């Protein structure tokens, strides 16, 4: 059998590597298009506590609030949210001067629980760092922390009613359907690319909220 020349070997190696990369990229896209259509799961509203439990904060010391997303499966759906009181009074969660910002405690890298500190949040697993807006400042996280849409009911009850993935850029918080840890909210190219390569978690949701300016320091 004839031996391949060095040039032929490099050509074959390049073709093989390209095919492998194409296969890796193509698998999630193909799976997305071929997967059967399934009913999306709704995010059920969850009571976090009385509003007064969260309004004693000064500076940046968000209050940790535990919750159970699915009461029928409490052992596997327990979560923790960080409620930041902004010292403002607007009860519209999406307003620039909203009373609260409610962050998920799950790192956008691999989903480890983050801890709050005076300058933002830190992940003990792989060194991810976020500022007080939840924006990634260091480490491997691929986007900002997720946020919860919230509502005040019965005049004094704080509820979370929806979850959104976020990315902070251009001085604004941008919202997206929930992505899994490690999945980008945006990628270069057309806006539909990340939804094809990284299908969002199947929470039913209405219109995606528009961007909101981050607080001015």
LOGUDREN-56054 format. One record per residue: residue number from 1; z, x, y of N, C-alpha, C, CB in turn; residue in one letter. Coordinates in Angstrom, 2 decimals, decimal comma. Glycine has a CB too. Layout:
// residues N
 pos     nup   neast  nnorth    caup  caeast canorth     cup   ceast  cnorth    cbup  cbeast cbnorth code
 NUM       Z       X       Y       Z       X       Y       Z       X       Y       Z       X       Y    a
...
***
This chain:
// residues 217
 pos     nup   neast  nnorth    caup  caeast canorth     cup   ceast  cnorth    cbup  cbeast cbnorth code
   1    0,00    0,85   -1,20    0,00    0,00    0,00    0,00    0,88    1,24    1,24   -0,96    0,01    x
   2   -0,85    0,57    2,19   -0,97    1,38    3,40    0,27    1,24    4,25   -2,21    0,98    4,20    x
   3    0,67    2,36    4,85    1,84    2,35    5,71    1,44    1,89    7,12    2,50    3,74    5,76    x
   4    2,33    1,17    7,77    2,06    0,72    9,14    2,26    1,87   10,11    2,96   -0,47    9,51    x
   5    1,41    1,94   11,10    1,58    2,96   12,13    2,75    2,56   13,02    0,26    3,14   12,98    x
   6    3,21    3,54   13,82    4,33    3,28   14,71    4,00    2,15   15,68    4,72    4,54   15,48    x
   7    2,75    2,17   16,19    2,34    1,13   17,13    2,31   -0,24   16,47    0,98    1,44   17,70    x
   8    1,80   -0,31   15,23    1,76   -1,58   14,51    3,16   -2,09   14,23    0,98   -1,43   13,19    x
   9    4,05   -1,15   13,88    5,43   -1,54   13,60    6,09   -2,15   14,83    6,24   -0,33   13,11    x
  10    5,89   -1,50   16,00    6,48   -2,01   17,24    5,90   -3,37   17,60    6,26   -1,02   18,39    x
  11    4,60   -3,54   17,36    3,96   -4,82   17,67    4,53   -5,93   16,80    2,45   -4,73   17,47    x
  12    4,66   -5,62   15,49    5,21   -6,62   14,57    6,66   -6,94   14,92    5,11   -6,13   13,13    x
  13    7,41   -5,90   15,28    8,81   -6,12   15,66    8,91   -7,01   16,88    9,51   -4,79   15,92    x
  14    8,06   -6,75   17,88    8,07   -7,56   19,11    7,72   -9,01   18,83    7,09   -6,98   20,13    x
  15    6,69   -9,21   17,97    6,29  -10,58   17,61    7,41  -11,29   16,88    5,02  -10,56   16,75    x
  16    8,04  -10,55   15,94    9,14  -11,16   15,19   10,31  -11,52   16,06    9,59  -10,23   14,10    x
  17   10,64  -10,62   17,02   11,75  -10,89   17,94   11,43  -12,09   18,81   12,05   -9,66   18,81    x
  18   10,17  -12,16   19,28    9,77  -13,30   20,10    9,86  -14,60   19,34    8,37  -13,11   20,62    x
  19    9,45  -14,57   18,07    9,52  -15,78   17,25   10,96  -16,20   17,03    8,84  -15,55   15,91    x
  20   11,85  -15,20   16,82   13,26  -15,51   16,61   13,87  -16,15   17,85   14,04  -14,26   16,24    x
  21   13,57  -15,55   19,02   14,10  -16,10   20,27   13,55  -17,51   20,50   13,74  -15,19   21,46    x
  22   12,24  -17,68   20,24   11,64  -19,00   20,40   12,28  -20,01   19,49   10,17  -18,94   20,13    x
  23   12,62  -19,57   18,26   13,27  -20,49   17,32   14,64  -20,89   17,78   13,36  -19,87   15,96    x
  24   15,40  -19,90   18,31   16,76  -20,19   18,79   16,71  -21,18   19,95   17,48  -18,91   19,23    x
  25   15,75  -20,96   20,87   15,63  -21,86   22,02   15,09  -23,22   21,59   14,70  -21,25   23,09    x
  26   14,18  -23,20   20,62   13,53  -24,44   20,23   14,39  -25,37   19,41   12,31  -24,14   19,48    x
  27   15,36  -24,80   18,66   16,18  -25,64   17,78   16,92  -26,72   18,53   17,17  -24,78   17,02    x
  28   17,70  -26,37   19,60   18,41  -27,46   20,30   17,47  -28,46   20,93   19,31  -26,89   21,36    x
  29   16,32  -27,98   21,48   15,37  -28,90   22,10   14,79  -29,84   21,06   14,25  -28,12   22,82    x
  30   14,39  -29,28   19,89   13,82  -30,11   18,82   14,85  -31,11   18,32   13,32  -29,24   17,66    x
  31   16,09  -30,62   18,13   17,14  -31,51   17,66   17,38  -32,64   18,64   18,44  -30,73   17,43    x
  32   17,29  -32,31   19,93   17,51  -33,33   20,97   16,46  -34,43   20,86   17,47  -32,69   22,37    x
  33   15,19  -34,05   20,70   14,12  -35,04   20,66   14,09  -35,81   19,34   12,78  -34,37   20,90    x
  34   14,50  -35,16   18,22   14,42  -35,79   16,92   15,69  -36,54   16,54   14,11  -34,77   15,88    x
  35   16,79  -36,26   17,26   18,06  -36,91   16,91   17,94  -38,41   17,13   19,22  -36,33   17,74    x
  36   18,56  -39,22   16,25   18,51  -40,66   16,43   19,27  -41,09   17,67   19,08  -41,36   15,20    x
  37   18,81  -42,16   18,26   19,48  -42,68   19,45   20,80  -43,31   19,03   18,58  -43,72   20,18    x
  38   21,88  -42,88   19,66   23,20  -43,40   19,32   23,82  -44,06   20,54   24,12  -42,28   18,78    x
  39   24,73  -44,96   20,29   25,41  -45,65   21,37   26,38  -44,70   22,05   26,14  -46,90   20,85    x
  40   26,35  -44,64   23,37   27,24  -43,76   24,08   28,66  -44,31   24,06   26,77  -43,57   25,52    x
  41   29,62  -43,40   24,06   31,03  -43,76   24,04   31,53  -43,84   25,47   31,86  -42,74   23,22    x
  42   32,22  -44,89   25,81   32,74  -45,04   27,16   34,03  -44,28   27,35   32,95  -46,49   27,48    x
  43   34,28  -43,81   28,56   35,56  -43,19   28,90   36,51  -44,31   29,30   35,40  -42,12   30,05    x
  44   37,53  -44,54   28,50   38,46  -45,61   28,80   39,45  -45,17   29,89   39,22  -46,04   27,53    x
  45   39,71  -46,00   30,89   40,67  -45,64   31,94   42,03  -45,27   31,34   40,83  -46,79   32,94    x
  46   42,66  -44,25   31,93   43,93  -43,74   31,42   44,94  -43,66   32,57   43,75  -42,34   30,77    x
  47   46,12  -44,19   32,34   47,19  -44,17   33,34   47,88  -42,81   33,33   48,22  -45,31   33,07    x
  48   47,96  -42,17   34,50   48,61  -40,86   34,58   50,05  -40,94   35,06   47,84  -39,96   35,49    x
  49   50,36  -41,93   35,91   51,72  -42,04   36,42   51,74  -42,68   37,79   52,39  -40,68   36,48    x
  50   52,93  -42,86   38,33   53,07  -43,42   39,68   52,57  -42,42   40,71   54,55  -43,79   39,97    x
  51   51,94  -42,92   41,76   51,39  -42,07   42,81   52,46  -41,13   43,36   50,80  -42,92   43,93    x
  52   53,69  -41,64   43,49   54,78  -40,83   44,06   55,10  -39,60   43,22   56,03  -41,67   44,21    x
  53   54,70  -39,58   41,94   54,94  -38,42   41,09   54,09  -37,23   41,51   54,65  -38,77   39,64    x
  54   53,03  -37,50   42,28   52,07  -36,45   42,58   51,98  -36,09   44,06   50,73  -36,87   42,10    x
  55   52,75  -36,75   44,92   52,62  -36,53   46,35   53,67  -35,58   46,93   52,69  -37,84   47,07    x
  56   54,45  -34,95   46,08   55,45  -34,00   46,57   54,92  -32,58   46,68   56,65  -34,01   45,67    x
  57   53,67  -32,39   46,32   53,07  -31,05   46,32   52,88  -30,51   47,73   51,73  -31,06   45,58    x
  58   53,21  -29,24   47,92   52,90  -28,54   49,16   52,14  -27,28   48,78   54,20  -28,20   49,98    x
  59   51,20  -26,88   49,64   50,36  -25,75   49,28   49,47  -26,15   48,11   51,21  -24,51   48,91    x
  60   49,26  -25,23   47,19   48,48  -25,55   46,00   49,37  -25,38   44,77   47,22  -24,64   45,90    x
  61   49,99  -26,48   44,38   50,83  -26,52   43,18   50,56  -27,83   42,46   52,35  -26,37   43,54    x
  62   49,36  -27,97   41,88   48,99  -29,25   41,25   49,94  -29,63   40,14   47,58  -29,17   40,70    x
  63   50,13  -30,94   40,01   51,04  -31,49   39,00   50,30  -31,70   37,69   51,66  -32,81   39,49    x
  64   50,87  -31,21   36,60   50,27  -31,40   35,27   50,63  -32,79   34,76   50,76  -30,30   34,27    x
  65   49,65  -33,52   34,27   49,87  -34,87   33,75   49,19  -34,98   32,39   49,32  -35,95   34,73    x
  66   49,98  -35,28   31,36   49,41  -35,45   30,03   48,87  -36,87   29,88   50,46  -35,16   28,93    x
  67   47,90  -37,02   29,01   47,32  -38,34   28,76   46,74  -38,37   27,36   46,22  -38,68   29,82    x
  68   46,50  -39,57   26,86   45,84  -39,77   25,57   44,58  -40,57   25,84   46,77  -40,50   24,53    x
  69   43,44  -39,97   25,55   42,17  -40,63   25,85   41,89  -41,78   24,90   41,03  -39,62   25,79    x
  70   42,22  -41,61   23,62   41,96  -42,63   22,62   43,27  -43,00   21,94   40,92  -42,14   21,57    x
  71   43,92  -44,11   22,34   45,21  -44,49   21,76   45,18  -44,65   20,25   45,68  -45,77   22,39    x
  72   44,02  -44,93   19,67   43,95  -45,09   18,22   43,95  -43,74   17,50   42,70  -45,87   17,84    x
  73   43,71  -42,66   18,26   43,73  -41,31   17,68   44,52  -40,38   18,60   42,29  -40,77   17,46    x
  74   45,81  -40,64   18,79   46,59  -39,87   19,76   46,72  -38,39   19,40   47,96  -40,46   19,88    x
  75   46,68  -38,06   18,12   46,87  -36,67   17,71   45,66  -35,80   18,05   47,14  -36,60   16,23    x
  76   44,49  -36,42   18,13   43,28  -35,64   18,37   42,65  -35,88   19,73   42,27  -35,94   17,31    x
  77   43,23  -36,76   20,54   42,62  -37,05   21,84   43,59  -36,82   23,00   42,12  -38,48   21,87    x
  78   44,64  -36,05   22,75   45,58  -35,74   23,83   44,94  -34,76   24,81   46,90  -35,15   23,26    x
  79   45,23  -34,91   26,08   44,67  -34,03   27,09   45,67  -33,79   28,21   43,39  -34,62   27,65    x
  80   45,28  -32,92   29,13   46,12  -32,63   30,28   45,23  -32,51   31,51   46,96  -31,32   30,06    x
  81   45,66  -33,16   32,58   44,94  -33,10   33,84   45,84  -32,48   34,90   44,46  -34,51   34,28    x
  82   45,26  -31,75   35,83   45,99  -31,21   36,97   45,66  -32,06   38,19   45,64  -29,71   37,21    x
  83   46,70  -32,71   38,74   46,52  -33,57   39,91   46,91  -32,80   41,16   47,35  -34,88   39,79    x
  84   45,93  -32,53   42,01   46,17  -31,83   43,27   46,24  -32,82   44,41   45,08  -30,77   43,53    x
  85   47,37  -32,84   45,10   47,55  -33,70   46,27   47,07  -32,95   47,50   49,05  -34,14   46,43    x
  86   46,08  -33,49   48,19   45,43  -32,79   49,30   46,13  -32,97   50,65   44,01  -33,25   49,41    x
  87   47,18  -33,77   50,68   47,89  -34,12   51,92   47,10  -35,10   52,77   48,18  -32,86   52,74    x
  88   46,01  -35,62   52,24   45,20  -36,62   52,96   45,50  -38,00   52,37   43,66  -36,29   52,87    x
  89   44,90  -39,05   52,96   45,30  -40,40   52,58   44,16  -41,28   52,05   45,90  -41,07   53,75    x
  90   42,94  -40,77   52,00   41,81  -41,59   51,57   41,89  -41,83   50,07   40,46  -40,92   51,94    x
  91   41,89  -43,11   49,67   42,00  -43,45   48,25   40,65  -43,56   47,56   42,76  -44,75   48,09    x
  92   39,58  -43,16   48,25   38,25  -43,07   47,63   38,15  -41,69   46,99   37,09  -43,32   48,68    x
  93   38,12  -41,62   45,67   38,15  -40,34   44,97   37,00  -39,41   45,36   38,11  -40,58   43,48    x
  94   35,87  -40,00   45,80   34,66  -39,22   46,07   34,53  -38,85   47,53   33,45  -39,98   45,63    x
  95   35,50  -39,21   48,34   35,43  -38,90   49,77   35,79  -37,43   50,02   36,38  -39,83   50,57    x
  96   35,27  -36,91   51,12   35,56  -35,52   51,48   37,05  -35,32   51,74   34,75  -35,09   52,71    x
  97   37,71  -36,39   52,22   39,14  -36,31   52,52   39,96  -37,13   51,50   39,42  -36,81   53,94    x
  98   39,55  -37,10   50,25   40,25  -37,85   49,20   41,70  -37,37   49,05   39,51  -37,71   47,86    x
  99   42,57  -38,31   48,70   43,98  -38,01   48,56   44,25  -37,01   47,43   44,76  -39,29   48,32    x
 100   43,53  -37,16   46,32   43,75  -36,30   45,16   42,44  -35,66   44,70   44,37  -37,11   44,01    x
 101   42,57  -34,53   44,06   41,51  -33,96   43,23   42,13  -33,77   41,85   40,93  -32,60   43,82    x
 102   41,52  -34,35   40,83   42,09  -34,29   39,49   41,18  -33,42   38,62   42,24  -35,73   38,87    x
 103   41,71  -32,26   38,22   40,96  -31,29   37,44   41,27  -31,41   35,96   41,25  -29,88   37,94    x
 104   40,29  -31,12   35,12   40,53  -30,93   33,69   41,18  -29,57   33,49   39,21  -31,06   32,87    x
 105   42,02  -29,45   32,47   42,64  -28,15   32,19   41,84  -27,33   31,20   44,05  -28,34   31,67    x
 106   40,63  -27,79   30,83   39,83  -27,08   29,84   38,88  -26,08   30,50   39,05  -28,08   28,99    x
 107   39,01  -24,82   30,10   38,16  -23,77   30,65   36,70  -24,06   30,30   38,58  -22,38   30,12    x
 108   35,80  -23,78   31,23   34,38  -24,04   31,02   33,71  -22,96   30,18   33,68  -24,15   32,36    x
 109   34,51  -22,01   29,67   33,95  -20,98   28,80   33,96  -21,47   27,35   34,75  -19,66   28,92    x
 110   35,17  -21,58   26,75   35,28  -22,04   25,37   36,25  -23,21   25,20   35,71  -20,90   24,48    x
 111   36,76  -23,74   26,31   37,62  -24,90   26,22   39,09  -24,61   26,11   37,22  -25,70   25,09    x
 112   39,51  -23,36   26,27   40,94  -23,04   26,23   41,65  -23,71   27,41   41,16  -21,49   26,26    x
 113   42,95  -24,00   27,27   43,68  -24,61   28,40   43,96  -23,59   29,48   44,99  -25,23   27,91    x
 114   43,63  -23,95   30,72   43,91  -23,07   31,85   45,28  -23,38   32,41   42,84  -23,21   32,94    x
 115   45,83  -22,44   33,17   47,11  -22,62   33,84   46,88  -22,58   35,35   48,15  -21,54   33,40    x
 116   47,62  -23,40   36,07   47,51  -23,41   37,53   48,39  -22,32   38,13   47,91  -24,79   38,10    x
 117   47,92  -21,73   39,22   48,73  -20,77   39,97   48,49  -21,00   41,46   48,39  -19,30   39,56    x
 118   49,05  -20,17   42,30   48,97  -20,39   43,74   47,56  -20,24   44,30   49,88  -19,45   44,45    x
 119   46,70  -19,52   43,58   45,34  -19,28   44,08   44,28  -20,08   43,35   45,02  -17,82   43,98    x
 120   44,68  -20,87   42,37   43,73  -21,68   41,61   44,14  -21,84   40,17   42,36  -21,06   41,68    x
 121   43,28  -21,41   39,26   43,54  -21,57   37,83   43,12  -20,30   37,10   42,79  -22,81   37,26    x
 122   43,80  -20,03   35,98   43,48  -18,86   35,18   43,50  -19,23   33,71   44,46  -17,70   35,47    x
 123   42,55  -18,68   32,96   42,48  -18,92   31,52   43,06  -17,71   30,79   41,01  -19,20   31,07    x
 124   44,07  -17,90   29,95   44,70  -16,77   29,25   43,87  -16,23   28,09   46,05  -17,18   28,75    x
 125   42,86  -16,98   27,66   42,10  -16,56   26,47   41,16  -15,39   26,74   41,31  -17,73   25,93    x
 126   40,33  -15,53   27,78   39,31  -14,51   28,02   39,21  -14,11   29,50   37,97  -14,99   27,54    x
 127   40,24  -14,45   30,27   40,30  -13,96   31,64   39,52  -14,74   32,67   39,85  -12,60   31,68    x
 128   39,10  -15,97   32,36   38,41  -16,77   33,35   39,30  -17,10   34,54   37,91  -18,06   32,72    x
 129   38,73  -17,04   35,74   39,49  -17,32   36,96   38,74  -18,36   37,79   39,72  -16,02   37,77    x
 130   39,50  -19,26   38,42   38,93  -20,30   39,28   39,75  -20,37   40,56   38,92  -21,70   38,55    x
 131   39,10  -20,78   41,66   39,84  -20,95   42,91   40,41  -22,35   42,99   38,94  -20,66   44,12    x
 132   40,93  -22,72   44,15   41,59  -24,02   44,30   40,62  -25,20   44,32   42,41  -24,03   45,56    x
 133   39,32  -24,92   44,36   38,31  -25,97   44,22   37,81  -26,07   42,78   37,14  -25,71   45,15    x
 134   38,37  -25,24   41,90   37,92  -25,22   40,52   36,68  -24,39   40,31   37,67  -26,61   40,05    x
 135   36,24  -23,67   41,35   35,03  -22,85   41,23   35,35  -21,54   40,52   34,42  -22,58   42,61    x
 136   34,49  -21,16   39,59   34,67  -19,91   38,88   34,57  -18,74   39,85   33,63  -19,77   37,75    x
 137   35,56  -17,83   39,77   35,55  -16,64   40,64   35,46  -15,35   39,83   36,80  -16,62   41,50    x
 138   35,80  -15,39   38,54   35,74  -14,18   37,71   35,76  -14,57   36,25   36,91  -13,23   38,04    x
 139   35,30  -13,64   35,41   35,35  -13,87   33,97   34,13  -14,61   33,45   36,59  -14,64   33,62    x
 140   34,20  -15,04   32,17   33,01  -15,57   31,50   32,67  -17,05   31,71   33,15  -15,35   30,09    x
 141   33,52  -17,88   32,33   33,13  -19,30   32,47   31,76  -19,45   33,11   34,17  -20,06   33,28    x
 142   31,00  -20,43   32,63   29,62  -20,59   33,08   29,48  -21,59   34,23   28,75  -21,04   31,93    x
 143   30,55  -22,33   34,52   30,48  -23,29   35,62   31,91  -23,58   36,10   29,76  -24,63   35,18    x
 144   32,04  -24,49   37,03   33,35  -24,87   37,56   34,11  -25,76   36,57   33,19  -25,61   38,91    x
 145   35,38  -26,00   36,85   36,17  -26,90   36,01   35,67  -28,34   36,13   37,65  -26,82   36,40    x
 146   35,75  -29,08   35,05   35,44  -30,51   35,10   36,45  -31,22   36,00   35,44  -31,13   33,68    x
 147   36,04  -32,37   36,52   36,94  -33,20   37,33   36,96  -34,62   36,79   36,51  -33,19   38,82    x
 148   38,04  -35,31   37,11   38,17  -36,71   36,73   38,00  -37,60   37,96   39,53  -36,98   36,07    x
 149   37,23  -38,64   37,79   37,18  -39,72   38,77   38,50  -40,48   38,64   35,92  -40,67   38,56    x
 150   39,08  -40,89   39,76   40,38  -41,55   39,68   40,40  -42,80   40,57   41,50  -40,58   40,10    x
 151   41,45  -43,60   40,34   41,60  -44,86   41,07   43,08  -45,19   41,15   40,80  -46,02   40,39    x
 152   43,49  -45,76   42,27   44,86  -46,24   42,41   44,87  -47,74   42,16   45,45  -45,90   43,83    x
 153   45,64  -48,14   41,16   45,73  -49,56   40,80   47,14  -50,07   41,07   45,36  -49,77   39,31    x
 154   47,24  -51,37   41,31   48,54  -52,00   41,59   49,28  -51,30   42,72   49,41  -52,01   40,32    x
 155   48,53  -50,71   43,63   49,00  -50,04   44,84   49,76  -48,73   44,61   49,88  -50,96   45,60    x
 156   50,24  -48,47   43,37   51,04  -47,26   43,17   50,84  -46,61   41,80   52,49  -47,58   43,35    x
 157   49,74  -46,94   41,10   49,48  -46,36   39,79   48,21  -45,51   39,85   49,35  -47,46   38,71    x
 158   48,33  -44,26   39,43   47,17  -43,36   39,42   46,53  -43,38   38,04   47,58  -41,92   39,82    x
 159   45,25  -43,73   37,99   44,48  -43,79   36,75   43,28  -42,87   36,86   44,03  -45,25   36,44    x
 160   42,92  -42,24   35,75   41,63  -41,56   35,70   40,66  -42,49   34,99   41,73  -40,16   34,96    x
 161   39,44  -42,61   35,55   38,51  -43,63   35,07   37,18  -43,07   34,56   38,24  -44,60   36,17    x
 162   36,93  -41,80   34,79   35,69  -41,18   34,33   35,85  -39,67   34,42   34,46  -41,67   35,16    x
 163   35,05  -38,95   33,67   35,07  -37,50   33,71   33,68  -36,98   34,06   35,55  -36,91   32,35    x
 164   33,64  -35,92   34,87   32,37  -35,32   35,26   32,46  -33,81   35,15   32,00  -35,73   36,70    x
 165   31,38  -33,17   34,73   31,29  -31,73   34,86   30,88  -31,42   36,30   30,29  -31,11   33,83    x
 166   31,26  -30,24   36,77   30,95  -29,88   38,16   30,42  -28,46   38,24   32,18  -30,04   39,04    x
 167   29,79  -28,18   39,36   29,44  -26,82   39,72   29,57  -26,74   41,23   27,98  -26,42   39,24    x
 168   30,20  -25,70   41,72   30,41  -25,55   43,16   29,45  -24,49   43,68   31,89  -25,18   43,48    x
 169   28,56  -24,89   44,57   27,66  -23,93   45,20   27,13  -24,52   46,49   26,49  -23,55   44,24    x
 170   26,73  -23,65   47,39   26,22  -24,10   48,68   27,26  -24,84   49,50   25,03  -25,00   48,47    x
 171   28,55  -24,52   49,27   29,61  -25,19   50,02   29,85  -26,63   49,60   29,30  -25,17   51,47    x
 172   29,35  -27,02   48,41   29,50  -28,39   47,94   29,91  -28,42   46,46   28,19  -29,17   48,15    x
 173   30,58  -29,51   46,10   30,87  -29,78   44,69   29,77  -30,69   44,17   32,29  -30,42   44,50    x
 174   29,04  -30,24   43,15   27,97  -31,03   42,55   28,45  -31,59   41,21   26,68  -30,16   42,37    x
 175   28,12  -32,85   40,95   28,59  -33,54   39,74   27,46  -33,73   38,74   29,20  -34,90   40,11    x
 176   27,84  -33,70   37,43   26,89  -33,83   36,34   27,52  -34,60   35,19   26,41  -32,44   35,86    x
 177   26,71  -35,23   34,33   27,26  -35,78   33,08   27,98  -34,66   32,33   26,14  -36,41   32,19    x
 178   29,02  -35,02   31,60   29,90  -34,02   30,98   29,17  -33,13   29,99   31,05  -34,71   30,28    x
 179   29,30  -31,81   30,20   28,76  -30,81   29,30   29,90  -30,23   28,46   28,03  -29,70   30,08    x
 180   29,53  -29,66   27,32   30,52  -28,99   26,49   30,85  -27,63   27,11   30,00  -28,82   25,04    x
 181   32,03  -27,06   26,79   32,33  -25,70   27,27   31,23  -24,73   26,86   33,69  -25,22   26,72    x
 182   30,90  -23,84   27,76   29,87  -22,86   27,49   28,47  -23,31   27,82   29,92  -22,47   26,09    x
 183   28,30  -24,58   28,19   26,97  -25,10   28,52   26,82  -25,17   30,04   26,75  -26,49   27,89    x
 184   25,72  -24,66   30,58   25,53  -24,71   32,03   25,18  -26,12   32,49   24,43  -23,74   32,46    x
 185   25,59  -26,45   33,70   25,22  -27,74   34,28   23,80  -27,68   34,83   26,20  -28,14   35,39    x
 186   23,38  -26,49   35,27   22,04  -26,30   35,80   21,44  -25,04   35,20   22,06  -26,23   37,35    x
 187   20,11  -25,01   35,09   19,39  -23,82   34,64   18,18  -23,64   35,55   18,96  -23,93   33,14    x
 188   17,60  -22,43   35,58   16,38  -22,24   36,37   15,27  -23,16   35,87   15,93  -20,78   36,32    x
 189   14,43  -23,61   36,79   13,31  -24,46   36,39   13,58  -25,92   36,67   13,01  -24,27   34,93    x
 190   12,79  -26,81   36,04   12,93  -28,25   36,26   14,34  -28,75   35,95   11,92  -29,02   35,42    x
 191   14,76  -29,80   36,64   16,13  -30,32   36,50   16,41  -30,90   35,13   16,39  -31,36   37,54    x
 192   15,35  -31,27   34,35   15,57  -31,88   33,04   15,85  -30,83   31,96   14,37  -32,72   32,65    x
 193   15,62  -29,55   32,27   15,77  -28,51   31,25   17,18  -28,46   30,66   15,42  -27,15   31,84    x
 194   18,26  -28,42   31,48   19,59  -28,34   30,87   19,94  -29,55   30,01   20,63  -28,19   31,95    x
 195   19,39  -30,73   30,33   19,69  -31,91   29,52   18,97  -31,86   28,17   19,29  -33,18   30,27    x
 196   17,84  -31,12   28,12   17,13  -30,96   26,85   17,79  -29,90   25,99   15,66  -30,60   27,11    x
 197   18,09  -28,75   26,62   18,68  -27,65   25,86   20,15  -27,89   25,55   18,53  -26,35   26,62    x
 198   20,85  -28,59   26,45   22,29  -28,81   26,29   22,60  -30,28   26,54   23,11  -27,89   27,26    x
 199   22,32  -31,16   25,59   22,57  -32,59   25,79   24,04  -32,84   26,16   22,21  -33,40   24,53    x
 200   24,25  -33,74   27,11   25,61  -33,98   27,59   26,42  -34,77   26,57   25,58  -34,72   28,92    x
 201   27,73  -34,68   26,71   28,64  -35,46   25,88   28,33  -36,94   26,10   30,13  -35,13   26,21    x
 202   28,43  -37,73   25,06   27,95  -39,11   25,16   28,98  -40,06   25,78   27,57  -39,60   23,80    x
 203   29,41  -39,76   27,00   30,19  -40,73   27,76   29,22  -41,64   28,49   31,17  -40,01   28,75    x
 204   29,44  -42,94   28,41   28,68  -43,87   29,23   29,10  -43,68   30,68   28,89  -45,35   28,77    x
 205   28,16  -43,65   31,58   28,50  -43,48   32,98   27,43  -44,14   33,84   28,63  -41,98   33,35    x
 206   27,81  -44,45   35,05   26,86  -45,02   35,99   26,10  -43,91   36,69   27,57  -45,93   37,00    x
 207   25,71  -44,18   37,91   24,98  -43,19   38,69   25,85  -41,95   38,90   24,54  -43,77   40,04    x
 208   25,24  -40,79   38,76   25,97  -39,54   38,96   26,30  -39,39   40,44   25,14  -38,33   38,46    x
 209   27,57  -39,11   40,78   27,95  -38,99   42,19   27,19  -37,86   42,88   29,45  -38,77   42,33    x
 210   26,94  -38,04   44,15   26,29  -36,99   44,93   27,26  -35,87   45,27   25,69  -37,56   46,20    x
 211   26,76  -34,79   45,84   27,65  -33,66   46,18   28,60  -34,00   47,32   26,81  -32,45   46,57    x
 212   29,73  -33,31   47,32   30,75  -33,48   48,36   31,11  -32,11   48,91   32,01  -34,21   47,80    x
 213   31,20  -31,95   50,23   31,57  -30,63   50,78   32,96  -30,21   50,30   31,53  -30,66   52,32    x
 214   33,13  -28,92   50,02   34,44  -28,42   49,64   35,29  -28,36   50,90   34,34  -27,01   48,96    x
 215   36,61  -28,48   50,77   37,48  -28,42   51,96   37,31  -27,11   52,71   38,95  -28,61   51,56    x
 216   37,35  -27,19   54,00   37,26  -25,98   54,83   38,64  -25,32   54,91   36,72  -26,31   56,26    x
 217   38,66  -24,01   54,70   39,93  -23,27   54,72   40,32  -22,98   56,17   39,82  -21,94   53,90    x
***
